[in-house]
Amino acid sequence: MGYKVAVIGATGNVGREMLNILAEREFPADEVFPIASRRSLGTEVSYGDARLKCRDLENFNFSGVDFALMSAGSTISQEWSPRIAATGCVVIDNSSCWRYDPDVPLVVPEVNPDAIAGFTKKKIIANPNCSTAQLVVVLKPLHDAAKIKRVVCSTYQSVSGAGKDAMDELWTQTKGIFVTDPPSPEKFTKQIAFNVIPHIDVFLDDGSTKEEWKMMAETKKILDPKIKLTATCVRVPVFVGHAEAVNIEFESPFSAEAAREVLREAPGVLVVDKREDGGYVTPVECVGDYATFVSRVRDDQTIDNGLTLWCVSDNLRKGAALNTIQIAETMVERDMLKKKAA
């Protein structure tokens, strides 16, 4: 017996990617329902070889639906996730709305799959921030091998993390510069074309941004509350694919070679680390892939037990749509909904 799956926010970047991945991975779905706002009612979206028409969130009946994959933003999730969950449908939410609720598990399946069992409290499971998801996939096997004390992370985040309007702004600004008529910034605080912006999300009282705070708080919740983490999050003129330069301090000696061996065996990780021209992975090369790629692994000579590495991942996939579907796959594999064969 298959599952019924609703994808909420089906016309957005992540929603469309969810539909693509459901089809690619042959998720055992009998029915898939693309859901969007009323203005998108009837809009067609792709699901494998099929074209599906969007339903209206306001009027859709979630009774009998097994999974609601939510990617419609925090405001909509705040209102609708509890309402959907009340029908018995499990909500897997991609927004920041529920990540810090102690009664809602925050899950990356390669890292803390057992946490999914906590879904019974509210029937809501949270997906982490895109920059956190790829980071903890890399940190987890290293933390298991040699306990991590502290992480310093600098991110290079693509504009797709800010939505379709952000991607359009990069495109139009780039074209405009070549014809000496660049449009003014609208989605971003400064020009994004041919520039980098050290500002993602709102500023907090201590001078950090909320994006940087999210990485710290989510890493602690998913991996280990004792890990100290500081981040600088930067938006770069790349359409898809987040990159991170990560410096790690361990409690005990742990060499770069040992780290490479551990990461080569880690789920969700691919090591491409040749010390030669082009012997590393960049954001352009990771687009459309499921893995988080690790390169430039090397010892940090400035501290005891230090390591530095570079990781990249498709933020619309592992950072959002893929991780959401992997959570649902884990629930199916463990029969957590207790579905009976017909």
Secondary structure, DSSP 8 states (H G I E B T S, - for coil): --EEEEEETTTSHHHHHHHHHHHHTT--EEEEEEEE-GGGTT-EEEETTEEEE-EEGGG---TT--EEEE-S-HHHHHHHHHHHHTTT-EEEE-SSTTTT-TTS-B--TTT-GGGGGGGGGTSEEE---HHHHHHHHHHHHHHHHS-EEEEEEEEEE-GGGG-HHHHHHHHHHHHHHHTT-----SSSSS--TT--BS--S-B-TTS-BHHHHHHHHHHHHHT-TT-EEEEEEEE-S-SS-EEEEEEEEESS---HHHHHHHHHTSTTEEE---SSTT-S--HHHHTT-SSEEEEEEEEETTSTTEEEEEEEE-TTIIIIIHHHHHHHHHHHHTTTT-----
